[in-house]
Amino acid sequence: MPEMAAFAAKLRSVFGEEVIDDAVKRGISGEPNVYACENGHAVRTASPANDSAWRVNADIRDRRYCPGCDGGCVGQGVGCKQWLKQTAGKEKSSNE
């Protein structure tokens, strides 16, 4: 789980090793405060599911933000670069 390990390292640098290590220890003991899932591998304890949970779909999961992107292309069926070209064209024509 290399992406999760890199994320945990960033959390340690921001919040401190003691805080993150404590959270991981509590997760190991069964508290639903630390959960990671990457490429079908899951570790620790997931939070209980509830009806108010927001489910991420493929539009968000496969998202790669490009420089200058505001996320407007999500769910539009086009890639970020194509969306930026379309919106730039619309802005240009409205300014003329």
Backbone bond lengths (Angstrom), bond angles and torsions (degrees), N, CA, C in turn:
res aa  C-N    CA-C-N  psi(-1)  N-CA   C-N-CA  omega(-1)  CA-C   N-CA-C  phi
1 M - - - 1.432 - - 1.534 109.68 -
2 P 1.308 116.84 66.72 1.470 120.37 -174.82 1.526 113.91 -65.08
3 E 1.323 118.78 -35.92 1.467 119.56 179.69 1.524 110.88 -67.56
4 M 1.325 116.93 -40.26 1.461 120.12 179.38 1.528 110.91 -68.97
5 A 1.332 117.32 -36.16 1.464 120.36 177.84 1.525 110.33 -64.70
6 A 1.320 117.22 -41.24 1.465 121.10 177.74 1.527 110.47 -65.35
7 F 1.342 116.99 -39.93 1.458 121.36 178.01 1.527 110.25 -63.31
8 A 1.335 116.99 -44.01 1.467 120.86 179.05 1.526 110.69 -62.72
9 A 1.324 117.26 -37.93 1.467 120.59 177.95 1.529 110.59 -63.42
10 K 1.339 116.64 -40.15 1.466 120.06 177.60 1.529 110.84 -65.50
11 L 1.329 116.50 -40.73 1.464 119.54 177.75 1.520 110.85 -61.48
12 R 1.327 116.68 -41.84 1.468 120.49 178.35 1.524 111.25 -61.10
13 S 1.340 116.31 -39.76 1.470 118.52 -179.02 1.528 111.57 -70.43
14 V 1.329 118.09 -27.76 1.460 121.37 -179.25 1.530 111.53 -86.12
15 F 1.331 116.46 -48.68 1.459 120.72 -173.20 1.526 113.76 -98.47
16 G 1.312 117.12 -12.24 1.466 120.88 -178.14 1.512 111.92 98.06
17 E 1.318 115.00 146.29 1.468 120.26 -177.48 1.518 111.85 -62.29
18 E 1.326 117.05 -39.78 1.459 120.53 -175.87 1.535 111.59 -60.96
19 V 1.318 117.03 -43.95 1.473 121.37 -178.64 1.526 110.75 -65.16
20 I 1.309 116.57 -46.70 1.464 120.17 -177.69 1.523 110.80 -70.10
21 D 1.328 117.47 -42.36 1.465 120.09 178.59 1.527 111.22 -61.57
22 D 1.339 116.53 -38.05 1.465 120.04 177.00 1.528 110.55 -63.81
23 A 1.323 116.49 -42.65 1.473 120.15 178.74 1.524 110.90 -62.73
24 V 1.314 116.89 -41.23 1.466 120.82 178.90 1.527 110.50 -64.80
25 K 1.331 117.87 -42.61 1.467 121.44 178.38 1.526 110.78 -60.40
26 R 1.345 116.13 -42.15 1.460 118.94 178.09 1.526 111.01 -66.31
27 G 1.333 116.87 -35.34 1.466 120.54 176.38 1.511 111.99 -65.57
28 I 1.325 115.86 -39.77 1.468 120.50 177.97 1.527 110.42 -62.51
29 S 1.329 116.15 -35.35 1.468 119.45 -179.09 1.525 113.03 -79.34
30 G 1.343 117.15 -1.92 1.461 119.43 173.93 1.506 116.29 114.32
31 E 1.336 117.98 -7.32 1.459 119.21 177.29 1.529 109.54 -67.54
32 P 1.325 117.61 139.43 1.475 119.73 -179.81 1.528 112.63 -82.64
33 N 1.342 116.90 54.29 1.459 119.99 -178.59 1.522 113.32 -112.75
34 V 1.308 117.49 -15.14 1.464 121.42 178.21 1.519 107.43 -131.86
35 Y 1.313 115.70 121.37 1.458 120.60 178.96 1.518 107.63 -148.69
36 A 1.312 116.11 133.37 1.464 120.24 178.02 1.517 108.97 -135.05
37 C 1.317 115.24 140.65 1.446 121.46 177.72 1.519 107.72 -141.19
38 E 1.322 116.39 122.62 1.462 121.08 -179.92 1.519 108.66 -145.27
39 N 1.310 116.16 127.82 1.466 122.48 177.94 1.525 112.93 52.49
40 G 1.319 116.06 40.52 1.457 120.78 176.27 1.521 115.23 83.59
41 H 1.330 118.05 -1.12 1.465 122.06 178.04 1.518 108.64 -104.81
42 A 1.336 116.14 129.11 1.459 120.71 -179.19 1.518 109.64 -122.21
43 V 1.337 115.51 143.82 1.459 120.67 175.95 1.519 109.73 -134.47
44 R 1.282 115.97 151.74 1.449 127.46 178.10 1.522 111.63 73.89
45 T 1.322 117.31 -158.70 1.453 121.99 -170.30 1.526 110.82 -110.81
46 A 1.324 116.56 119.76 1.464 120.97 177.92 1.517 110.30 -74.97
47 S 1.319 116.20 151.93 1.466 120.68 175.03 1.519 108.78 -67.99
48 P 1.324 116.91 149.20 1.457 119.26 177.60 1.534 110.54 -60.69
49 A 1.309 116.71 141.28 1.462 121.28 178.51 1.529 109.01 -72.11
50 N 1.332 115.38 146.22 1.465 119.47 175.13 1.524 108.76 -144.56
51 D 1.315 115.70 169.18 1.457 120.93 -175.46 1.521 113.93 -70.83
52 S 1.324 117.75 -18.96 1.459 119.75 -177.30 1.532 112.65 -93.08
53 A 1.319 116.41 6.26 1.462 119.57 179.97 1.522 110.32 -71.03
54 W 1.319 115.68 140.70 1.461 121.27 177.23 1.511 107.46 -94.87
55 R 1.302 116.99 120.71 1.456 122.21 -178.28 1.518 110.08 -90.44
56 V 1.311 116.11 130.22 1.460 121.83 178.73 1.515 108.44 -83.06
57 N 1.336 116.39 129.33 1.461 119.55 177.99 1.524 109.74 -100.66
58 A 1.309 117.21 -178.21 1.461 122.27 -176.08 1.529 112.06 -62.75
59 D 1.344 117.94 -29.54 1.466 120.04 178.23 1.519 111.57 -59.34
60 I 1.310 116.49 -38.56 1.461 120.53 -179.49 1.526 110.69 -86.00
61 R 1.316 116.57 -44.71 1.457 121.15 -175.71 1.525 112.08 -59.18
62 D 1.324 118.13 -38.91 1.456 121.76 -177.23 1.526 112.31 -92.84
63 R 1.300 117.85 15.09 1.462 123.28 -173.52 1.522 111.49 -75.53
64 R 1.304 115.64 134.20 1.461 122.37 173.57 1.526 105.84 -128.62
65 Y 1.306 117.23 104.59 1.459 119.85 -177.89 1.515 110.84 -71.39
66 C 1.285 115.35 133.45 1.463 122.38 177.27 1.525 108.60 -95.95
67 P 1.316 118.52 156.21 1.464 120.01 175.42 1.526 110.20 -56.82
68 G 1.305 116.54 131.59 1.453 121.09 179.97 1.517 114.25 88.70
69 C 1.314 118.15 -3.97 1.464 121.55 -177.96 1.528 109.93 -83.43
70 D 1.332 115.71 138.34 1.461 120.52 176.48 1.528 111.85 -104.09
71 G 1.330 117.14 7.06 1.460 121.28 -179.15 1.517 113.30 85.44
72 G 1.337 117.98 3.66 1.452 121.59 -178.15 1.515 114.18 -64.53
73 C 1.319 117.29 -19.29 1.458 120.46 -178.31 1.534 111.97 -80.39
74 V 1.326 117.68 -12.97 1.457 120.77 -178.81 1.518 109.69 -61.36
75 G 1.317 116.20 127.24 1.455 122.05 178.24 1.525 114.42 80.61
76 Q 1.328 117.91 4.07 1.458 121.21 -178.60 1.526 112.52 -93.50
77 G 1.328 116.85 -6.79 1.461 120.36 179.11 1.519 113.74 77.66
78 V 1.325 116.70 15.87 1.459 121.07 177.16 1.527 108.90 -131.11
79 G 1.297 115.72 158.33 1.447 120.08 177.25 1.524 110.90 -75.99
80 C 1.308 115.15 165.36 1.452 121.91 -177.11 1.534 111.74 -58.21
81 K 1.316 116.67 -48.85 1.462 119.71 -177.33 1.525 111.18 -62.23
82 Q 1.336 116.51 -41.03 1.464 120.12 178.22 1.530 110.33 -64.43
83 W 1.324 116.77 -41.01 1.459 121.45 179.20 1.526 110.49 -62.92
84 L 1.335 116.62 -43.46 1.459 119.77 179.37 1.529 111.00 -61.75
85 K 1.336 117.04 -39.29 1.468 120.18 177.81 1.520 110.65 -64.12
86 Q 1.347 116.58 -43.19 1.469 120.66 -179.44 1.520 111.23 -63.55
87 T 1.309 116.68 -46.13 1.472 119.18 -177.93 1.513 110.94 -70.53
88 A 1.330 118.35 -34.12 1.462 120.95 177.31 1.541 109.66 -64.96
89 G 1.326 116.57 -38.65 1.460 121.43 177.80 1.526 111.28 -64.28
90 K 1.321 117.25 -39.45 1.461 121.64 179.50 1.530 110.92 -67.32
91 E 1.349 116.32 -42.73 1.453 120.55 179.57 1.524 110.54 -64.27
92 K 1.324 115.80 -41.48 1.459 120.98 -178.50 1.528 110.91 -62.81
93 S 1.345 116.57 -44.30 1.472 119.83 -179.00 1.525 111.75 -70.23
94 S 1.329 118.64 -30.63 1.471 120.85 179.98 1.536 110.89 -76.90
95 N 1.343 116.50 -23.06 1.471 119.99 179.06 1.521 112.55 -85.61
96 E 1.311 118.01 -13.32 1.462 120.63 -176.09 1.511 112.18 -84.81
